[in-house]
């Protein structure tokens, strides 16, 4: 459904996104992760034809977005950036008006999407009376109007309270299960991504630093919880002797290949450092993401600066 090849975008002398390769197959909920400014919104903007790529190509639903935008987006729905509605109109009237800009939508279809997103009881209320969560559901209803095959959601749970986040998660899961939609989900809520997605890609400073399944992410780096009298001194010793490869949060280490916790304990005790606890930590998406960002920052090269072309 989505094929990106060497996709890049430069604003002036700064690269917001560089050489992004990405494949999202049909029927999958795919997570796109990264901090603010990592390039997620730039990538989505190019997928939707709202940002013109500097390099590379993007195919959406089998069509090149820059040369066949209408065909590429014919069966695509999206929540991108902050949805804007007419506050003095009802939710139902907003959907009718906004859909008319591209093609008239039958009242029956509007009723269907209103029911899908759980707005049936408030569809005829003016949007100015809507809560933030209801506005988000209305935005999702608008995205569903064209009967999409692909749904692109940029931070759909942003600003929602816990109940609203839970409802949005259930709606996304239902759309995938009952309508068979392919969904690209951009989010900074790692717990939501972990519950919704089967595969993810992580962006950092405009570059992809990981793509794979959640299972791959959880096993990519196994952390061990280590409690000792002085974690800093213990980690330094273990690094020098190549027993660990990484340390974080004053309590976590990763063991070198072939090294067991028994060797770590033995060496620390030999050095006169008491070990109060050592245990394998179950890897979470949050732990993987934090370690990935730390590793990326440690190895990052400054982005290339390109002189602006003269006009």
C-alpha positions as CSV (number, residue, x, y, z in Angstrom):
1,X,0.0,0.0,0.0
2,X,2.9,2.3,0.7
3,X,6.3,2.2,-1.0
4,X,8.9,4.8,-0.3
5,X,12.3,4.8,-2.0
6,X,15.1,7.1,-1.0
7,X,12.5,9.7,-0.1
8,X,14.0,13.0,1.1
9,X,13.0,16.6,1.8
10,X,15.2,19.6,2.2
11,X,14.0,23.0,3.5
12,X,16.5,25.6,2.5
13,X,19.8,24.1,3.7
14,X,18.3,21.7,6.3
15,X,17.3,18.1,5.5
16,X,14.1,17.3,7.3
17,X,14.1,13.7,5.9
18,X,16.8,11.7,4.1
19,X,16.8,8.6,2.0
20,X,13.7,7.0,3.6
21,X,12.9,3.5,2.4
22,X,9.6,2.1,3.7
23,X,7.1,-0.6,2.8
24,X,3.7,-1.0,4.4
25,X,1.9,-4.1,3.1
26,X,-1.9,-4.4,2.8
27,X,-3.9,-5.1,5.9
28,X,-1.3,-4.0,8.5
29,X,-1.3,-1.5,11.3
30,X,2.1,0.0,10.9
31,X,3.6,2.4,13.5
32,X,5.8,5.4,12.5
33,X,7.7,6.6,15.6
34,X,10.1,9.4,16.4
35,X,10.5,12.5,18.5
36,X,9.2,15.9,17.5
37,X,11.2,17.0,14.5
38,X,12.3,13.5,13.5
39,X,10.7,13.7,10.1
40,X,7.4,11.9,10.7
41,X,5.0,14.7,9.6
42,X,7.3,15.6,6.6
43,X,7.1,12.0,5.5
44,X,3.3,11.8,5.8
45,X,3.0,15.2,4.1
46,X,4.8,13.7,1.1
47,X,2.7,10.6,1.1
48,X,-0.4,12.8,0.9
49,X,1.0,15.0,-1.8
50,X,1.0,18.1,0.4
51,X,4.8,18.3,0.6
52,X,6.9,17.9,-2.6
53,X,9.9,15.6,-2.2
54,X,13.4,16.8,-2.9
55,X,14.7,13.3,-3.7
56,X,13.2,9.9,-4.2
57,X,9.8,8.6,-4.9
58,X,6.6,7.6,-3.1
59,X,4.0,5.1,-4.3
60,X,0.6,5.1,-2.6
61,X,-1.9,2.3,-3.5
62,X,0.3,1.5,-6.5
63,X,0.5,5.0,-7.9
64,X,3.3,7.5,-7.9
65,X,2.1,10.4,-5.8
66,X,3.9,13.2,-7.7
67,X,2.6,12.2,-11.1
68,X,-0.7,10.5,-10.4
69,X,-1.9,12.2,-7.2
70,X,-5.6,11.8,-7.9
71,X,-5.3,8.0,-8.4
72,X,-2.9,7.5,-5.5
73,X,-5.2,9.2,-3.0
74,X,-8.6,8.1,-4.4
75,X,-8.9,5.4,-1.6
76,X,-6.9,7.1,1.1
77,X,-8.3,8.7,4.3
78,X,-6.1,10.8,6.6
79,X,-6.0,12.7,9.8
80,X,-3.0,15.1,9.3
81,X,-2.1,18.1,11.4
82,X,-4.9,19.9,13.3
83,X,-8.4,19.2,11.7
84,X,-10.4,22.4,11.0
85,X,-14.2,22.5,11.1
86,X,-16.9,25.1,10.8
87,X,-17.8,25.5,14.5
88,X,-21.2,27.1,13.7
89,X,-22.3,24.0,11.8
90,X,-23.3,20.5,13.1
91,X,-20.9,17.6,12.8
92,X,-23.1,16.0,10.1
93,X,-23.3,19.3,8.1
94,X,-19.5,19.6,8.4
95,X,-19.0,16.2,6.8
96,X,-21.4,17.0,4.0
97,X,-19.8,20.4,3.2
98,X,-16.2,19.2,3.5
99,X,-16.8,16.1,1.3
100,X,-18.5,18.3,-1.3
101,X,-15.2,19.9,-2.1
102,X,-14.0,16.7,-3.8
103,X,-17.2,14.8,-4.5
104,X,-20.8,14.8,-3.1
105,X,-21.4,12.2,-0.5
106,X,-24.7,10.5,0.1
107,X,-26.5,11.0,3.4
108,X,-26.4,7.3,3.9
109,X,-22.6,7.2,3.8
110,X,-22.4,10.1,6.3
111,X,-24.7,8.2,8.6
112,X,-22.5,5.1,8.3
113,X,-19.2,6.9,9.2
114,X,-20.9,8.8,12.1
115,X,-22.0,5.5,13.6
116,X,-18.5,4.0,13.0
117,X,-16.8,6.7,15.1
118,X,-19.5,6.8,17.8
119,X,-21.0,10.2,17.1
120,X,-24.5,9.1,16.3
121,X,-26.1,10.9,19.3
122,X,-24.2,14.2,18.7
123,X,-24.0,14.4,14.9
124,X,-26.6,17.1,14.7
125,X,-25.0,19.2,17.5
126,X,-22.9,22.2,16.5
127,X,-19.2,21.5,16.5
128,X,-18.5,24.4,18.9
129,X,-20.1,22.3,21.6
130,X,-17.8,19.3,20.9
131,X,-15.0,18.2,23.3
132,X,-11.5,17.6,21.9
133,X,-12.2,13.9,21.8
134,X,-15.4,14.4,19.8
135,X,-13.6,16.6,17.3
136,X,-11.0,13.9,16.9
137,X,-13.8,11.4,16.2
138,X,-15.3,13.8,13.7
139,X,-11.9,14.1,12.0
140,X,-11.8,10.3,11.8
141,X,-15.3,10.3,10.3
142,X,-14.1,12.7,7.6
143,X,-11.2,10.4,6.9
144,X,-13.5,7.5,6.4
145,X,-15.9,9.2,4.0
146,X,-14.1,8.1,0.8
147,X,-14.4,4.5,1.8
148,X,-10.6,4.2,2.0
149,X,-8.4,1.2,1.7
150,X,-5.5,3.1,3.4
151,X,-5.9,5.2,6.5
152,X,-3.0,7.5,7.5
153,X,-3.3,8.8,11.1
154,X,-0.9,11.5,12.4
155,X,-1.0,11.5,16.2
156,X,-4.7,10.6,16.4
157,X,-4.7,10.3,20.2
158,X,-2.8,13.6,20.8
159,X,-4.5,15.6,23.5
160,X,-7.0,12.9,24.5
161,X,-7.7,11.9,28.0
162,X,-7.1,8.2,29.0
163,X,-10.7,7.3,28.2
164,X,-10.5,9.0,24.8
165,X,-7.2,7.2,24.1
166,X,-8.8,3.9,25.0
167,X,-11.8,4.6,22.7
168,X,-9.6,5.6,19.8
169,X,-7.5,2.4,20.2
170,X,-10.7,0.3,20.1
171,X,-11.9,2.2,17.0
172,X,-8.7,1.7,15.1
173,X,-8.6,-2.0,16.0
174,X,-12.2,-2.4,14.8
175,X,-11.5,-0.6,11.5
176,X,-8.7,-2.9,10.8
177,X,-10.6,-6.0,11.8
178,X,-14.0,-5.3,10.3
179,X,-13.2,-3.1,7.3
180,X,-9.8,-4.6,6.5
181,X,-8.1,-1.3,6.3
182,X,-4.4,-0.8,6.1
183,X,-3.4,1.8,8.7
184,X,-0.2,3.9,9.1
185,X,-0.2,5.3,12.6
186,X,2.2,8.0,13.6
187,X,2.4,8.5,17.4
188,X,4.6,9.3,20.3
189,X,2.5,7.2,22.7
190,X,4.6,4.1,22.8
191,X,2.1,2.1,24.8
192,X,-0.6,2.6,22.2
193,X,1.8,1.7,19.4
194,X,2.7,-1.5,21.3
195,X,-0.9,-2.5,21.6
196,X,-2.0,-1.6,18.1
197,X,0.9,-2.2,15.6
198,X,2.5,-5.3,14.2
199,X,5.5,-3.6,12.6
200,X,7.2,-0.2,13.2
201,X,9.8,2.1,11.8
202,X,11.7,4.6,13.9
203,X,12.9,8.0,12.7
204,X,15.6,10.1,14.3
205,X,16.9,13.4,13.0
206,X,15.4,12.7,9.6
207,X,16.8,9.2,9.1
208,X,15.3,5.8,9.6
209,X,17.1,4.0,12.4
210,X,15.0,0.9,12.7
211,X,12.3,-1.0,10.8
212,X,10.9,-4.4,11.8
213,X,8.3,-6.2,13.8
214,X,7.6,-5.5,17.5
215,X,9.0,-8.9,18.3
216,X,12.3,-7.8,16.6
217,X,12.3,-4.6,18.7
218,X,11.8,-6.5,21.9
219,X,14.6,-8.9,21.2
220,X,17.0,-6.4,19.6
221,X,18.7,-5.6,22.8
222,X,18.2,-7.5,26.1
223,X,18.6,-5.4,29.2
224,X,19.7,-6.7,32.6
225,X,18.8,-4.9,35.8
226,X,21.9,-4.4,38.0
227,X,21.8,-3.0,41.6
228,X,25.1,-2.4,43.2
229,X,26.7,0.1,45.6
230,X,28.0,2.3,42.9
231,X,26.5,1.7,39.5
232,X,28.8,4.1,37.6
233,X,32.0,2.5,38.8
234,X,30.6,-1.0,38.2
235,X,29.5,-0.1,34.6
236,X,32.9,1.4,33.9
237,X,34.7,-1.7,35.1
238,X,32.4,-4.0,33.1
239,X,32.8,-1.9,30.0
240,X,36.6,-1.9,30.3
241,X,36.6,-5.7,30.5
242,X,34.1,-6.0,27.6
243,X,31.5,-7.7,29.7
244,X,28.8,-5.2,28.8
245,X,28.0,-3.1,25.7
246,X,25.7,-0.5,27.1
247,X,24.3,1.1,30.3
248,X,21.5,3.4,31.1
249,X,19.3,4.9,33.9
250,X,21.7,4.1,36.6
251,X,20.4,0.5,36.8
252,X,20.4,-1.2,33.4
253,X,23.2,-2.9,31.4
254,X,23.3,-5.0,28.2
255,X,25.6,-8.0,28.3
256,X,28.2,-8.7,25.6
257,X,27.7,-11.7,23.4
258,X,28.3,-14.9,25.3
259,X,28.5,-13.2,28.7
260,X,26.1,-14.5,31.4
261,X,25.0,-12.8,34.6
262,X,27.2,-15.2,36.6
263,X,30.4,-13.7,35.0
264,X,29.2,-10.2,35.8
265,X,28.6,-11.0,39.4
266,X,31.9,-12.9,39.8
267,X,33.9,-10.0,38.4
268,X,32.2,-7.3,40.5
269,X,32.6,-9.4,43.7
270,X,36.3,-9.9,42.8
271,X,36.6,-6.1,42.5
272,X,35.0,-5.6,46.0
273,X,31.7,-4.3,44.6
274,X,28.6,-5.9,46.3
275,X,25.8,-7.0,44.0
276,X,22.4,-6.6,45.5
277,X,20.3,-7.7,42.5
278,X,20.9,-8.8,38.9
279,X,18.0,-10.0,36.7
280,X,17.0,-10.1,33.1
281,X,14.6,-7.4,32.2
282,X,11.7,-8.0,29.9
283,X,12.2,-5.7,26.9
284,X,9.4,-3.2,26.2
285,X,9.0,-0.9,23.3
286,X,9.7,2.1,25.5
287,X,13.0,0.5,26.6
288,X,13.9,-0.3,23.1
289,X,13.1,3.2,21.9
290,X,15.1,4.9,24.6
291,X,18.1,2.8,24.0
292,X,17.8,3.3,20.2
293,X,17.7,7.1,20.6
294,X,20.7,7.0,22.9
295,X,22.6,4.9,20.5
296,X,21.6,7.1,17.5
297,X,22.7,10.3,19.3
298,X,26.0,8.7,20.2
299,X,26.8,7.7,16.7
300,X,25.0,10.6,14.8
301,X,26.9,12.7,12.3
302,X,25.9,16.3,11.8
303,X,23.4,16.6,8.9
304,X,24.9,17.8,5.7
305,X,24.4,21.5,4.9
306,X,23.7,22.2,1.3
307,X,24.2,25.6,-0.2
308,X,20.9,27.0,-1.5
309,X,20.7,27.1,-5.3
310,X,20.5,30.5,-6.8
311,X,17.4,31.4,-8.8
